Every structure is written in structure tokens, then in C-alpha cells.
Amino acid sequence: MGLLSKARELLDAASGGTSSAERELERMELEQARALASEAERGEAMAHDQAAIGPKLRRRYHFVGQVQGVGFRWTTTNLANSAGATGWVMNEPDGSVTAEIQGISEQVVAVINGLERYYNGRRWVGGFTIDDVRDVPVIKGEADFHPVY
């Protein structure tokens, strides 16, 4: 079930109830459903308008520092999927992480900025640096972003 369908289902389900606790729960569910619907509509609009915004690019990033054992692949995957980017992220035997991120420029930048805010913008011990970044060929038809094990 898509995010937009789930949001609509939550909107439809958020009716009825008699106690103040039930009404508060309904209000919270309704707010959550509206937020989900709004997020889904933005994502669908971004995907629909992608050709008008700009061409796809694909960049390979090599991250060094404290990037293994801290949820770096999971965070990268969530940020990429939220931005509508595709690609993969993988731990390397030397303790670094490599990722290929594909999308329009704004999507790729959103992932990198999100990682910077999360890992380098906090009082995180260690953090990371980008050791290398290069453009690589776009993979047509790629459908998602995922960790590689």
C-alpha cells in the first residue's frame, strides 16, 4: 500500500468516538494522516515533475571516519528514500562506507546534507568526512535505494 493510500485510509478511519481521550486520539491520527498525505503528494509531485526540474545524475561517495556501527547505512537509506533518490550504500572492509546516490541534483544534495546534519551537526564523537566523490553513469530504471551487504 502506498503512502498516499495509507494516509487516505487513516483520514477515513479518523471519525467517531465519544470520550475526550478518543477525540484527542482522533485529532492526533487526523494530523498524522494529513502529514502523511502531504508528504506523499510532495513525493509524487517530485517524481512527476522530475524531468522538468533537471536531469538525473549519479554520484559515488566514499565516507571515512566513524561510519560503521553507528547506523550510517540505515540513515543514508532512509534519507535517500525520503528524498526520492535511488542507489545503494555499502560498508567496506577497511571501515569506510561507499554509496552511489542517483537523482536530480536537489535529491542527491538532500541526502548529503541530511547526513551532515545528523552525524557532523551534533555532538557526535568522530563524525565523518567525504574522502572522494565522483560522477558515475546513471542507471536507467533503478527503482529504489538500498543497503548492500
C-alpha positions in Angstrom: 0.0 0.0 0.0 1.4 3.4 -1.0 2.0 6.2 1.4 -0.8 8.2 -0.1 -3.2 5.3 0.2 -2.3 4.7 3.8 -2.8 8.5 4.5 -6.2 8.4 2.9 -7.1 5.2 4.9 -6.1 7.0 8.2 -8.1 10.0 7.2 -11.2 7.8 6.5 -10.7 5.9 9.8 -10.4 9.1 11.9 -14.1 9.6 12.6 -16.4 8.8 15.5 -15.5 8.5 19.2 -17.1 10.0 22.2 -14.7 10.5 25.1 -12.2 13.3 25.2 -9.4 10.8 25.0 -10.9 9.3 21.9 -11.4 12.7 20.4 -7.7 13.6 21.2 -6.6 10.4 19.6 -8.7 11.1 16.6 -7.2 14.6 16.3 -3.7 13.2 16.5 -4.5 10.5 13.9 -6.0 13.1 11.6 -2.9 15.3 11.9 -0.7 12.3 11.2 -2.8 11.3 8.2 -2.7 14.9 6.8 1.1 14.9 7.3 1.4 11.6 5.5 -0.9 12.7 2.7 1.1 15.9 2.3 4.4 14.0 2.3 3.1 11.5 -0.3 1.8 14.2 -2.5 5.1 16.1 -2.4 6.9 12.9 -3.3 4.6 12.1 -6.1 4.8 15.6 -7.4 8.6 15.5 -7.3 8.7 12.2 -9.2 6.2 13.5 -11.7 8.0 16.8 -12.3 11.5 15.4 -12.2 12.1 15.8 -15.9 11.1 19.4 -15.7 13.4 20.1 -12.7 16.6 18.7 -14.3 18.5 15.7 -15.5 19.4 12.8 -13.2 22.9 12.4 -12.0 24.7 9.7 -10.1 27.5 10.2 -7.7 29.7 7.8 -5.8 30.7 8.9 -2.4 33.4 7.4 -0.2 32.9 8.2 3.5 35.6 7.8 6.2 35.5 8.4 9.9 33.0 6.9 12.4 30.7 5.4 9.7 30.4 1.8 10.7 28.4 0.6 13.7 26.5 3.9 14.0 23.5 3.3 11.7 25.1 5.1 8.8 23.8 2.8 6.1 20.3 2.8 7.7 20.3 6.6 7.9 21.6 7.0 4.4 18.9 4.6 3.1 16.1 6.5 4.9 17.3 9.9 3.8 17.7 8.7 0.2 14.2 7.1 0.1 12.7 10.3 1.7 14.3 12.4 -0.9 13.2 10.1 -3.8 16.8 9.2 -4.7 17.9 5.8 -5.8 21.2 3.8 -5.4 22.9 1.8 -2.7 25.2 2.1 0.3 27.8 -0.5 1.5 30.3 -1.0 4.3 33.9 -1.5 3.1 36.3 -3.9 4.7 38.6 -1.0 5.7 35.9 0.6 8.0 34.8 3.1 5.4 31.4 3.3 3.6 30.7 3.7 -0.2 27.4 5.0 -1.6 26.1 5.7 -5.0 23.2 8.2 -4.9 21.2 8.9 -8.0 18.5 11.5 -8.7 18.2 15.1 -9.7 20.8 17.4 -8.0 18.4 18.5 -5.2 17.7 14.9 -4.2 21.4 14.0 -4.1 22.2 17.1 -2.1 19.4 16.5 0.3 20.9 13.1 1.2 24.4 14.5 1.8 23.0 17.5 3.8 20.9 15.1 5.9 24.0 13.0 6.7 26.0 16.2 7.6 23.3 17.4 9.9 22.8 14.1 11.6 26.4 12.9 12.0 28.5 16.1 11.9 26.0 18.7 13.2 25.6 17.0 16.6 28.0 16.3 19.4 28.7 13.0 17.6 32.0 11.5 18.6 34.0 11.1 15.4 31.7 12.1 12.6 32.7 11.6 9.0 34.4 13.2 6.0 33.8 12.6 2.3 37.1 11.2 1.2 36.2 11.0 -2.5 33.2 11.9 -4.7 32.9 11.3 -8.4 30.2 11.3 -11.1 29.4 7.8 -12.4 26.9 6.7 -15.2 23.2 6.9 -14.4 21.5 3.6 -14.1 18.2 3.7 -16.0 15.2 2.0 -14.4 16.7 1.9 -11.0 13.7 1.8 -8.6 15.0 2.2 -5.0 17.8 3.0 -2.6 19.0 0.0 -0.5 21.9 -1.1 1.6 24.3 -3.7 0.1 25.5 -6.4 2.4 
